[in-house]
Amino acid sequence: MTLPAQPAEQSKATDPSLQWDPVYQLKVDVNAIGSPIQSTMYGVFFEDINFGADGGLYAELVKNRSFEFDNPLAGWLPFGNVSIQTKSPCFDRNPHYARLSYDKQITGTGLINEGFRGIGVKEGEKYDFSVYARTVTNASLKIRVQLVGKDNSPFETKEIEISGKNWDKYTVTLTAPKTEMQGRLRVQLITPGTVDLEHISLFPQKTFNNRPNGLRADLAQALKDLKPGVFRFPGGCIVEGTTLETRYQWKNTIGPVENRPTNVNRWNYTFDHKVFPDYFQSYGLGFYEYFVLSEDLGAEPLPVLHCGLSCQFENHDMCQHVSLKDLKPFVDDALDLIEFANGPVTSKWGKIRAEMGHPEPFHLKLLAIGNEQWGSIYPERLEMFVKAIREKYPEILIIGSSGPGSEGEAFDYLWPEMKRLEVDLVDEHFYRSPEWFLHGVDRYDSYDRNGPKVFAGEYACHTGNQDNNFLAALCEAAFMTGFERNADVVHLTTYAPLFAHVDAWQWKPDLIWFDNLSVMKTPNYYVQQMYGQNAGTHVLPMVQDGKPLTGQHDLYATAALDKNTNEIILKIANTGMRQQRIQLNLSGLSSGKHVGTLTLLQSYDLNANNTINQPECITPVKSSVEVDGSELNVQLLPFSFYVYRIAL
């Protein structure tokens, strides 16, 4: 198993006389049906990092819409007489609002919102503006709502009349006459007087599945195109928080969106070289929306809950951890969440779900407790959760953690503890080098077949500069053959992180990059998609000389049966710089012709990646194939990943 190296000259990589290896014989026994492959095997993990929620997947275009950041006017450029007030607020958990006053026609008073690195609008698209407002007197006042360019020149204008001293919601629809990447929203008081404004919002009408308070359509569609079997949310480290106060609390993310309290995002300040003081969580994208998205994706929802331990990287004493005697409210939160997801409309939390628009249960089956905790303080808290959940909801599968690493002291301690507690799955995280991924492809071959199952909850191949590139994607493709080959042990897998805004990111690599108007799918994305769309239902043995292909001749492979479509699926990665010839003996395949498809991802440039401006440099290529009898001769290009689907 060697690390891929680029050929010195591309001509050598394509010259058969220089590069051909001998023909390798591989056998797939079509009738030797092995372990089931879980429908959850390949999924996605969402964390609000890299502006993945507000400014990303969540379609709201206004930043700090409720004036609740540490600096209440962050994201806003006020002009004229503007102040922030808290007396008699519209919403008790979002008490700040803006007061606009003026009495001279010349000056004017208003606010300009910068959005999330600008506000992107598309020509001909409609955008719904809304605001909660009141006047200080009973006089009627007018506000002007405009879309403006970076130079503050308006290109769409509407007016709203505000009347009465009581808070009311006002709406108007703006239509973009042109496409603008980094526009702004301007709200101006245009008649003399005083008006209070709260929860100023701008949403595209075209959200994913046209849902109100919905998601950015292109980003959500990119998730659906992965065909994920599981959707893990709301994150990893943001669940823990750096303090108990900043931890993620799911109950704060449900109910009327206008009254969900704002919380600082822990990625606001985590990295000194990537400080983003304007990074907060509005919780407009909350647990209800995550459950609905899971349904829309056809994926099993997998929430992660706080276990009573804040981030242990940030806290080396117990001052930001909950003592065992005070842990009950955290355990109750877990039980309440299950009721919120699955309970009848007559239950306390099931009623709230129904009132939000979903009387049917979400059919929650999986629940993770804790993220990257370690040491004895974690299992002793987890045990309290396990006992309570098993007693009240024995059908729920509980996921524990193996710590922040893929091996080492914490990992070696926690796995036996997870077995002792009899959790159903153990969450493993690994952000490692290409060498680690290639040498670890047989990682799960020796795992205990009778213990808890594996959830590879966060993983990504990190090259030297941590950029997304074809090398990382190819090593992930090779490594993932070990997931599928060991489907009796590995039940869930999710790459991480998922999203990154090109102008506001803290961490890389990431599966999907985006700006205000477009989306870029990385080579890593396409590897995940090729697995997700070709998972199969059962493992089939695929061997050379009686052994699985785990790096011999720089080849990695796995095979599966799809009982739903009556096809066999072959996945083969060639990580070497040489073309390879293999002969596949599909034992048990009937005589005659069998049609199928080939999906190929390949690049001679291991550093290559897609970009926002060139999003299709590396994409899968599909073609048809035909197998005559039970033999398939394949010529594998250097640095390539192949997926065959062949009808039985």
C-alpha positions as CSV (number, residue, x, y, z in Angstrom):
1,M,0.0,0.0,0.0
2,T,1.8,3.1,-1.2
3,L,0.9,6.7,-1.3
4,P,-0.1,7.8,-4.8
5,A,2.6,9.7,-6.6
6,Q,2.1,11.7,-9.8
7,P,3.9,10.5,-12.9
8,A,6.9,12.5,-13.9
9,E,5.4,12.8,-17.4
10,Q,1.7,12.4,-18.2
11,S,2.6,10.6,-21.4
12,K,4.0,7.7,-19.3
13,A,0.8,7.4,-17.5
14,T,-1.1,6.8,-20.7
15,D,1.5,4.7,-22.6
16,P,0.6,1.0,-22.3
17,S,4.0,-0.2,-23.2
18,L,5.5,1.6,-20.2
19,Q,2.7,1.3,-17.6
20,W,0.7,-1.9,-18.0
21,D,0.8,-4.3,-15.1
22,P,0.0,-8.0,-15.4
23,V,-3.7,-9.0,-15.5
24,Y,-5.0,-9.5,-11.9
25,Q,-7.7,-12.1,-11.4
26,L,-10.6,-11.1,-9.1
27,K,-13.5,-13.3,-8.1
28,V,-16.9,-12.1,-7.0
29,D,-19.3,-14.9,-5.9
30,V,-22.8,-13.5,-6.8
31,N,-24.5,-16.2,-4.8
32,A,-22.5,-15.9,-1.6
33,I,-24.7,-13.2,-0.1
34,G,-23.1,-11.7,3.0
35,S,-23.9,-9.2,5.7
36,P,-26.7,-6.6,5.1
37,I,-25.6,-3.1,4.3
38,Q,-27.5,-0.7,6.5
39,S,-29.6,1.9,4.8
40,T,-27.9,4.4,7.0
41,M,-24.4,3.4,5.9
42,Y,-23.6,6.6,3.9
43,G,-25.0,9.8,5.3
44,V,-24.2,13.5,6.0
45,F,-23.2,15.4,9.1
46,F,-24.2,19.0,9.5
47,E,-22.4,21.3,11.8
48,D,-22.8,25.1,11.9
49,I,-19.1,25.8,11.1
50,N,-17.8,27.9,8.1
51,F,-21.1,29.8,8.2
52,G,-22.9,26.6,7.4
53,A,-26.3,27.6,8.9
54,D,-26.9,31.4,9.0
55,G,-25.4,32.6,5.8
56,G,-25.4,29.1,4.4
57,L,-28.1,26.3,4.4
58,Y,-30.6,28.5,6.3
59,A,-32.0,30.8,3.6
60,E,-32.4,34.0,5.7
61,L,-30.4,36.8,4.0
62,V,-30.4,39.3,6.9
63,K,-27.6,39.1,9.4
64,N,-28.4,39.9,13.1
65,R,-32.1,40.3,12.2
66,S,-33.2,40.7,15.8
67,F,-30.3,42.9,17.0
68,E,-29.2,40.2,19.5
69,F,-25.4,39.9,18.7
70,D,-23.0,41.1,21.4
71,N,-22.9,44.3,19.4
72,P,-26.6,44.8,18.7
73,L,-25.8,46.7,15.5
74,A,-23.3,44.2,14.1
75,G,-24.1,43.7,10.5
76,W,-26.1,47.0,10.3
77,L,-24.9,50.4,9.1
78,P,-27.2,52.9,10.8
79,F,-27.7,56.4,9.5
80,G,-29.6,59.3,11.0
81,N,-31.2,58.9,14.5
82,V,-31.0,55.2,15.3
83,S,-30.9,53.6,18.8
84,I,-31.3,50.2,20.3
85,Q,-34.1,49.7,22.8
86,T,-35.3,47.0,25.1
87,K,-38.4,48.5,26.8
88,S,-41.7,46.7,26.1
89,P,-40.1,44.4,23.5
90,C,-42.0,42.4,20.9
91,F,-40.3,39.1,22.0
92,D,-39.1,38.3,25.5
93,R,-36.2,36.1,24.5
94,N,-35.1,38.6,21.8
95,P,-35.6,41.9,23.7
96,H,-33.6,44.2,21.5
97,Y,-35.1,46.3,18.7
98,A,-34.2,49.3,16.7
99,R,-35.8,52.7,17.1
100,L,-35.7,55.0,14.1
101,S,-36.6,58.7,14.5
102,Y,-36.3,61.9,12.4
103,D,-38.0,65.2,12.0
104,K,-36.1,66.8,9.1
105,Q,-36.9,65.8,5.5
106,I,-33.3,66.2,4.4
107,T,-31.4,63.8,6.6
108,G,-33.5,60.7,6.8
109,T,-33.0,57.8,9.2
110,G,-32.5,54.1,8.5
111,L,-30.5,50.9,8.5
112,I,-28.4,49.1,5.9
113,N,-27.8,45.3,6.4
114,E,-24.7,43.9,4.9
115,G,-26.0,40.3,4.9
116,F,-23.5,37.4,5.1
117,R,-20.6,38.8,3.1
118,G,-23.2,40.5,1.0
119,I,-26.8,39.6,0.0
120,G,-27.0,37.5,-3.1
121,V,-30.2,37.9,-5.3
122,K,-31.0,36.5,-8.7
123,E,-32.6,38.3,-11.6
124,G,-36.4,37.7,-11.7
125,E,-36.5,35.9,-8.3
126,K,-38.9,37.1,-5.6
127,Y,-37.8,37.8,-2.0
128,D,-40.2,38.2,1.0
129,F,-39.4,41.0,3.3
130,S,-41.0,41.0,6.8
131,V,-40.6,43.1,9.9
132,Y,-42.4,43.5,13.2
133,A,-43.0,47.2,13.8
134,R,-44.9,49.8,15.8
135,T,-45.1,53.6,16.0
136,V,-44.4,55.5,19.2
137,T,-47.7,57.4,18.6
138,N,-50.8,56.3,16.7
139,A,-49.7,58.3,13.6
140,S,-49.1,56.3,10.4
141,L,-45.5,56.3,9.2
142,K,-43.9,54.9,6.1
143,I,-40.7,53.0,5.7
144,R,-38.9,52.4,2.4
145,V,-37.4,48.9,1.7
146,Q,-34.7,48.7,-0.9
147,L,-32.3,46.3,-2.4
148,V,-29.1,48.2,-3.1
149,G,-25.7,47.4,-4.7
150,K,-22.3,47.6,-3.1
151,D,-22.3,51.2,-4.1
152,N,-25.6,51.8,-2.3
153,S,-27.5,52.4,-5.5
154,P,-31.0,51.0,-5.2
155,F,-32.3,48.5,-7.8
156,E,-35.6,47.5,-6.2
157,T,-37.9,49.6,-3.9
158,K,-41.1,49.1,-2.0
159,E,-42.9,51.0,0.7
160,I,-44.7,49.9,3.8
161,E,-47.1,51.9,6.0
162,I,-46.7,51.3,9.7
163,S,-49.6,52.3,12.0
164,G,-50.5,51.8,15.6
165,K,-48.6,51.5,18.9
166,N,-48.9,47.7,19.0
167,W,-46.4,45.4,17.5
168,D,-47.6,43.9,14.2
169,K,-46.0,42.0,11.4
170,Y,-45.6,43.7,8.0
171,T,-44.6,42.1,4.7
172,V,-43.8,43.0,1.2
173,T,-42.3,41.1,-1.8
174,L,-39.2,42.4,-3.6
175,T,-38.4,41.3,-7.1
176,A,-34.7,41.4,-8.2
177,P,-34.4,43.1,-11.6
178,K,-30.8,41.9,-11.9
179,T,-28.4,39.4,-10.4
180,E,-26.3,40.8,-7.6
181,M,-23.7,38.8,-5.6
182,Q,-23.1,41.2,-2.8
183,G,-26.1,43.5,-2.5
184,R,-27.5,45.0,0.7
185,L,-30.9,45.6,2.3
186,R,-31.8,49.2,3.1
187,V,-34.7,50.1,5.4
188,Q,-35.4,53.8,5.7
189,L,-38.0,55.9,7.6
190,I,-39.4,58.3,5.0
191,T,-42.0,60.2,7.0
192,P,-41.2,62.3,10.1
193,G,-41.8,60.5,13.4
194,T,-40.5,57.5,15.4
195,V,-40.9,53.8,14.5
196,D,-39.6,50.6,16.2
197,L,-38.4,47.7,14.1
198,E,-37.8,44.1,15.2
199,H,-36.9,40.9,13.4
200,I,-36.1,42.3,10.0
201,S,-36.1,39.4,7.6
202,L,-35.5,38.8,3.9
203,F,-36.2,35.3,2.4
204,P,-36.1,33.9,-1.1
205,Q,-39.5,32.6,-2.1
206,K,-37.9,29.6,-3.7
207,T,-36.6,27.6,-0.7
208,F,-36.0,23.9,-0.8
209,N,-39.4,22.2,-1.3
210,N,-40.8,25.7,-1.0
211,R,-41.0,25.6,2.8
212,P,-41.5,28.8,4.8
213,N,-38.5,29.6,7.1
214,G,-36.8,27.3,4.7
215,L,-33.4,26.3,3.3
216,R,-31.3,27.5,0.5
217,A,-32.5,25.4,-2.4
218,D,-29.2,24.6,-4.2
219,L,-27.4,23.6,-1.0
220,A,-30.2,21.4,0.2
221,Q,-30.5,19.8,-3.2
222,A,-26.8,19.1,-3.1
223,L,-27.5,17.1,0.1
224,K,-30.4,15.2,-1.4
225,D,-28.3,14.3,-4.5
226,L,-25.9,12.4,-2.1
227,K,-28.8,10.1,-1.3
228,P,-27.9,10.0,2.4
229,G,-29.2,7.3,4.6
230,V,-28.7,9.3,7.9
231,F,-28.5,13.0,8.7
232,R,-26.5,13.8,11.9
233,F,-27.2,17.2,13.5
234,P,-26.7,19.9,14.9
235,G,-23.0,19.5,15.1
236,G,-20.1,18.3,17.1
237,C,-18.2,20.9,19.1
238,I,-21.0,23.4,18.9
239,V,-23.2,20.9,20.9
240,E,-20.7,21.0,23.7
241,G,-20.1,24.8,23.7
242,T,-17.0,26.3,25.3
243,T,-19.2,27.0,28.4
244,L,-22.4,25.6,29.8
245,E,-24.1,28.9,28.8
246,T,-23.0,28.6,25.2
247,R,-23.9,24.9,24.8
248,Y,-26.4,24.0,22.2
249,Q,-29.9,23.6,23.8
250,W,-32.4,22.1,21.5
251,K,-35.4,23.5,23.3
252,N,-34.2,27.0,22.4
253,T,-34.4,26.1,18.7
254,I,-38.1,25.3,18.5
255,G,-41.4,27.2,18.7
256,P,-41.9,30.6,16.9
257,V,-38.8,31.5,15.0
258,E,-39.0,35.1,16.1
259,N,-38.6,34.2,19.7
260,R,-35.8,31.7,19.5
261,P,-32.8,33.2,21.5
262,T,-29.6,34.0,19.7
263,N,-26.5,32.1,20.8
264,V,-22.8,32.8,20.0
265,N,-21.2,30.2,17.7
266,R,-18.2,28.6,19.3
267,W,-16.4,28.9,15.9
268,N,-16.7,32.7,16.4
269,Y,-13.5,32.7,18.4
270,T,-11.9,29.2,18.3
271,F,-9.1,29.9,15.9
272,D,-6.9,33.0,16.4
273,H,-6.2,33.2,12.7
274,K,-9.9,32.9,11.8
275,V,-11.8,35.1,14.3
276,F,-15.3,35.9,13.2
277,P,-17.0,38.2,15.8
278,D,-20.1,38.3,13.6
279,Y,-20.7,34.5,13.8
280,F,-23.8,33.7,15.9
281,Q,-26.6,31.2,15.8
282,S,-30.1,32.7,15.3
283,Y,-31.6,29.2,15.7
284,G,-33.9,29.9,12.8
285,L,-32.6,26.5,11.6
286,G,-33.5,24.5,14.6
287,F,-34.3,20.9,15.6
288,Y,-37.8,21.1,14.0
289,E,-36.2,22.1,10.7
290,Y,-33.5,19.5,11.0
291,F,-36.2,16.8,11.5
292,V,-38.1,18.1,8.5
293,L,-35.0,18.2,6.4
294,S,-34.2,14.6,7.3
295,E,-37.6,13.6,6.0
296,D,-37.1,15.7,2.8
297,L,-33.7,13.9,2.3
298,G,-35.2,10.5,3.0
299,A,-32.6,10.1,5.8
300,E,-32.8,8.8,9.3
301,P,-32.5,11.8,11.7
302,L,-29.6,11.5,14.2
303,P,-29.6,14.3,16.8
304,V,-26.5,14.8,19.1
305,L,-27.2,16.0,22.6
306,H,-25.0,17.6,25.3
307,C,-24.0,15.1,28.0
308,G,-23.2,17.6,30.7
309,L,-19.6,18.1,29.6
310,S,-18.6,21.3,27.8
311,C,-15.7,21.2,25.4
312,Q,-12.8,19.4,27.2
313,F,-10.2,20.9,24.9
314,E,-11.2,24.3,26.3
315,N,-12.0,23.3,29.9
316,H,-9.4,21.5,31.9
317,D,-11.2,21.6,35.2
318,M,-14.8,20.9,36.3
319,C,-16.1,24.5,36.4
320,Q,-17.9,24.2,33.0
321,H,-19.1,20.6,33.5
322,V,-22.2,19.4,35.2
323,S,-21.8,17.3,38.3
324,L,-23.5,14.0,38.5
325,K,-26.0,15.2,41.1
326,D,-27.1,18.0,38.8
327,L,-27.3,16.0,35.6
328,K,-31.0,15.1,35.7
329,P,-32.2,18.1,33.7
330,F,-29.8,17.1,30.9
331,V,-31.1,13.5,30.9
332,D,-34.7,14.9,30.9
333,D,-33.8,17.0,27.8
334,A,-32.9,13.7,26.0
335,L,-36.2,12.1,27.1
336,D,-38.2,15.2,26.1
337,L,-36.5,15.2,22.7
338,I,-37.6,11.7,22.0
339,E,-41.2,12.7,23.0
340,F,-40.9,15.8,20.7
341,A,-39.9,13.6,17.8
342,N,-42.1,10.6,18.4
343,G,-44.7,11.4,21.0
344,P,-48.5,11.6,20.3
345,V,-50.1,15.0,19.9
346,T,-51.6,14.6,23.3
347,S,-48.2,14.6,24.9
348,K,-46.5,17.8,26.1
349,W,-43.7,17.9,23.5
350,G,-45.6,16.0,20.8
351,K,-48.2,18.8,21.0
352,I,-45.5,21.4,20.4
353,R,-44.3,19.5,17.3
354,A,-47.9,19.3,16.0
355,E,-48.4,23.0,16.6
356,M,-45.3,23.7,14.6
357,G,-46.9,21.9,11.6
358,H,-46.0,18.2,12.0
359,P,-48.7,16.2,13.9
360,E,-47.2,12.9,12.6
361,P,-44.2,11.6,14.5
362,F,-40.7,11.9,13.0
363,H,-39.9,8.3,13.9
364,L,-36.7,9.0,15.6
365,K,-34.6,5.8,16.0
366,L,-31.1,7.1,16.7
367,L,-29.7,9.4,19.5
368,A,-26.1,10.3,20.2
369,I,-25.1,11.5,23.7
370,G,-21.9,13.6,23.8
371,N,-19.4,14.4,21.1
372,E,-15.7,14.1,21.6
373,Q,-15.6,13.6,25.3
374,W,-13.0,11.4,27.0
375,G,-11.8,10.1,30.4
376,S,-13.9,8.5,33.2
377,I,-16.1,11.7,33.5
378,Y,-17.8,10.8,30.2
379,P,-19.0,7.2,30.7
380,E,-20.2,7.9,34.3
381,R,-22.5,10.6,32.8
382,L,-23.4,8.6,29.8
383,E,-24.5,5.7,32.0
384,M,-27.2,7.9,33.5
385,F,-28.5,8.7,30.0
386,V,-28.4,5.0,29.0
387,K,-30.3,3.9,32.0
388,A,-33.1,6.5,31.6
389,I,-33.5,6.0,27.9
390,R,-33.5,2.2,28.0
391,E,-36.2,2.3,30.7
392,K,-38.5,4.7,28.9
393,Y,-37.6,4.2,25.2
394,P,-35.9,0.8,24.8
395,E,-36.3,1.0,21.0
396,I,-34.0,4.0,20.7
397,L,-30.5,3.1,19.5
398,I,-27.9,5.0,21.7
399,I,-24.6,6.2,20.3
400,G,-21.6,6.8,22.5
401,S,-18.2,8.3,21.8
402,S,-14.7,6.9,21.4
403,G,-13.1,10.3,22.0
404,P,-11.5,12.8,19.7
405,G,-9.0,10.4,18.1
406,S,-9.0,7.2,16.1
407,E,-6.5,5.5,18.4
408,G,-4.5,6.2,21.5
409,E,-5.1,6.2,25.3
410,A,-8.5,7.9,25.3
411,F,-9.7,5.6,22.5
412,D,-8.4,2.5,24.1
413,Y,-10.1,3.4,27.4
414,L,-13.5,4.3,25.9
415,W,-14.2,1.4,23.7
416,P,-14.4,-1.1,26.6
417,E,-16.5,1.4,28.5
418,M,-18.9,1.6,25.6
419,K,-19.1,-2.2,25.6
420,R,-19.7,-2.2,29.3
421,L,-22.6,0.3,29.0
422,E,-24.0,-1.7,26.0
423,V,-24.4,1.3,23.8
424,D,-25.6,0.4,20.3
425,L,-23.0,2.2,18.3
426,V,-19.7,4.0,19.0
427,D,-18.8,7.2,17.3
428,E,-15.3,7.3,15.8
429,H,-13.6,10.5,14.4
430,F,-10.5,10.6,12.2
431,Y,-9.0,13.5,10.3
432,R,-5.9,11.9,9.1
433,S,-3.3,11.8,6.3
434,P,-3.5,10.1,2.9
435,E,-1.0,7.5,4.2
436,W,-3.2,6.7,7.2
437,F,-6.3,6.3,5.1
438,L,-4.6,3.9,2.7
439,H,-2.9,1.8,5.4
440,G,-6.1,1.8,7.4
441,V,-8.4,0.3,4.8
442,D,-8.4,-3.0,6.8
443,R,-9.1,-1.2,10.1
444,Y,-12.4,-2.9,10.7
445,D,-11.5,-6.4,9.5
446,S,-10.4,-7.3,13.1
447,Y,-13.1,-5.5,15.1
448,D,-15.3,-7.4,17.5
449,R,-18.3,-8.8,15.6
450,N,-20.4,-9.0,18.8
451,G,-19.8,-5.6,20.3
452,P,-21.4,-2.3,19.6
453,K,-21.4,-1.2,15.9
454,V,-19.3,1.6,14.5
455,F,-20.5,5.0,13.5
456,A,-17.7,6.8,11.6
457,G,-19.2,10.1,12.5
458,E,-16.5,12.5,11.4
459,Y,-13.8,11.7,8.9
460,A,-11.8,13.4,6.1
461,C,-8.5,12.9,4.5
462,H,-6.2,15.8,5.2
463,T,-3.4,16.6,2.8
464,G,-0.5,18.9,3.7
465,N,-2.3,22.2,3.2
466,Q,-5.7,20.7,4.1
467,D,-7.2,21.7,0.7
468,N,-9.8,19.6,-1.0
469,N,-8.2,17.8,-3.8
470,F,-8.3,14.7,-5.9
471,L,-5.7,12.9,-3.8
472,A,-7.8,13.2,-0.6
473,A,-10.9,12.1,-2.5
474,L,-9.2,9.1,-4.0
475,C,-7.8,8.0,-0.6
476,E,-11.2,8.3,0.9
477,A,-12.7,6.2,-1.9
478,A,-10.1,3.5,-1.2
479,F,-10.7,3.6,2.6
480,M,-14.4,3.4,2.2
481,T,-14.2,0.0,0.6
482,G,-13.3,-1.1,4.2
483,F,-16.6,0.4,5.5
484,E,-18.6,-1.6,3.0
485,R,-16.7,-4.8,3.2
486,N,-17.2,-4.7,7.0
487,A,-20.9,-3.8,6.9
488,D,-21.6,-6.2,9.7
489,V,-19.6,-3.9,12.0
490,V,-19.9,-0.4,10.3
491,H,-23.5,0.8,10.3
492,L,-23.2,4.6,9.8
493,T,-20.6,6.9,8.2
494,T,-20.6,10.7,7.7
495,Y,-17.9,12.9,6.2
496,A,-17.2,16.2,8.0
497,P,-17.4,19.1,7.8
498,L,-20.2,19.5,5.3
499,F,-20.4,23.2,4.2
500,A,-18.0,26.2,3.8
501,H,-18.6,29.7,2.7
502,V,-15.7,30.8,0.4
503,D,-15.5,34.2,2.2
504,A,-16.1,33.0,5.8
505,W,-14.6,29.7,6.7
506,Q,-12.7,28.4,9.7
507,W,-11.9,24.8,8.7
508,K,-11.0,22.9,5.7
509,P,-11.3,20.5,3.8
510,D,-15.1,20.6,3.4
511,L,-17.5,18.6,1.3
512,I,-19.4,21.5,-0.4
513,W,-18.2,25.1,-0.9
514,F,-20.5,28.0,-1.8
515,D,-20.8,31.7,-2.2
516,N,-23.9,33.9,-2.1
517,L,-25.2,32.6,-5.4
518,S,-23.5,29.3,-6.3
519,V,-22.3,26.0,-5.1
520,M,-19.2,24.0,-5.7
521,K,-19.1,20.2,-5.2
522,T,-15.6,18.9,-4.4
523,P,-14.1,15.7,-5.7
524,N,-14.7,14.4,-2.1
525,Y,-18.4,15.1,-2.6
526,Y,-18.5,13.0,-5.7
527,V,-16.8,10.1,-3.9
528,Q,-19.5,10.3,-1.2
529,Q,-22.2,10.5,-3.9
530,M,-20.9,7.5,-5.8
531,Y,-21.1,5.5,-2.6
532,G,-24.4,6.9,-1.4
533,Q,-26.1,6.3,-4.8
534,N,-24.6,2.8,-5.1
535,A,-24.8,1.4,-1.6
536,G,-26.4,-1.9,-2.3
537,T,-28.2,-4.0,0.3
538,H,-25.8,-6.9,1.0
539,V,-22.0,-7.5,0.9
540,L,-20.6,-9.9,-1.7
541,P,-17.1,-11.4,-1.4
542,M,-14.6,-9.9,-3.8
543,V,-11.1,-11.5,-3.5
544,Q,-7.8,-12.1,-5.2
545,D,-6.2,-15.3,-4.3
546,G,-8.7,-15.7,-1.5
547,K,-8.0,-12.3,0.1
548,P,-9.9,-9.0,-0.1
549,L,-8.3,-6.3,-2.2
550,T,-6.9,-3.9,0.4
551,G,-4.0,-2.2,-1.4
552,Q,-2.3,-5.1,-3.3
553,H,-1.0,-3.6,-6.5
554,D,-2.4,-0.2,-5.3
555,L,-6.0,-1.6,-5.7
556,Y,-8.9,-1.4,-3.3
557,A,-12.2,-3.0,-4.0
558,T,-15.6,-4.1,-2.6
559,A,-18.7,-5.7,-4.1
560,A,-22.4,-5.6,-3.1
561,L,-25.7,-6.9,-4.2
562,D,-28.7,-4.6,-4.5
563,K,-31.8,-6.7,-4.0
564,N,-34.0,-3.7,-4.7
565,T,-32.8,-3.4,-8.3
566,N,-31.4,-7.0,-8.8
567,E,-27.9,-5.7,-9.6
568,I,-24.4,-6.3,-8.5
569,I,-22.3,-3.2,-7.6
570,L,-18.5,-3.2,-7.9
571,K,-16.4,-0.4,-6.5
572,I,-12.7,-0.3,-7.4
573,A,-10.1,2.3,-6.7
574,N,-6.7,2.4,-8.4
575,T,-4.4,4.7,-6.3
576,G,-1.3,3.9,-8.4
577,M,0.3,5.8,-11.3
578,R,0.1,2.7,-13.5
579,Q,-2.8,1.5,-15.6
580,Q,-4.0,-1.8,-14.3
581,R,-5.7,-4.7,-16.1
582,I,-8.0,-6.9,-14.0
583,Q,-10.2,-9.8,-15.0
584,L,-13.4,-10.1,-12.9
585,N,-14.9,-13.6,-12.6
586,L,-18.5,-13.0,-11.6
587,S,-19.2,-16.5,-10.3
588,G,-22.9,-17.3,-10.4
589,L,-23.8,-14.8,-13.0
590,S,-25.9,-16.5,-15.7
591,S,-24.7,-16.9,-19.3
592,G,-25.7,-14.4,-21.9
593,K,-25.4,-10.6,-22.0
594,H,-25.8,-8.4,-18.9
595,V,-26.1,-4.7,-19.3
596,G,-25.0,-2.1,-16.8
597,T,-23.4,1.3,-16.1
598,L,-20.0,2.5,-15.2
599,T,-19.4,5.7,-13.2
600,L,-15.8,6.9,-13.3
601,L,-14.0,9.6,-11.3
602,Q,-10.4,10.2,-12.4
603,S,-7.7,12.8,-12.6
604,Y,-4.0,12.7,-13.5
605,D,-3.5,15.8,-11.3
606,L,-3.7,14.7,-7.7
607,N,-3.8,18.4,-6.6
608,A,-6.7,19.2,-8.8
609,N,-10.0,20.5,-7.3
610,N,-13.1,22.2,-8.5
611,T,-13.6,25.9,-7.8
612,I,-16.6,28.2,-7.6
613,N,-15.7,29.6,-11.1
614,Q,-14.9,26.2,-12.5
615,P,-17.1,23.8,-10.6
616,E,-16.9,20.8,-13.0
617,C,-13.2,20.3,-13.5
618,I,-13.5,16.9,-11.8
619,T,-16.9,15.2,-12.0
620,P,-18.0,11.6,-12.5
621,V,-18.4,10.4,-16.1
622,K,-21.1,7.8,-16.7
623,S,-21.2,5.2,-19.5
624,S,-22.9,2.0,-20.4
625,V,-21.3,-1.4,-20.1
626,E,-22.1,-4.9,-21.3
627,V,-20.9,-8.2,-19.7
628,D,-20.9,-11.3,-21.8
629,G,-21.4,-14.3,-19.5
630,S,-19.6,-14.2,-16.2
631,E,-16.4,-12.5,-17.1
632,L,-15.6,-8.8,-17.2
633,N,-12.2,-7.5,-18.3
634,V,-11.4,-4.0,-17.0
635,Q,-8.7,-1.6,-17.8
636,L,-8.2,0.8,-14.8
637,L,-6.8,4.2,-15.5
638,P,-4.2,5.6,-13.0
639,F,-5.6,7.5,-10.1
640,S,-9.2,6.4,-10.6
641,F,-12.3,5.3,-8.9
642,Y,-14.8,3.0,-10.7
643,V,-18.3,2.0,-9.8
644,Y,-20.0,-0.7,-11.9
645,R,-23.7,-1.6,-11.7
646,I,-24.5,-4.8,-13.6
647,A,-27.9,-6.4,-13.9
648,L,-28.1,-10.1,-12.8
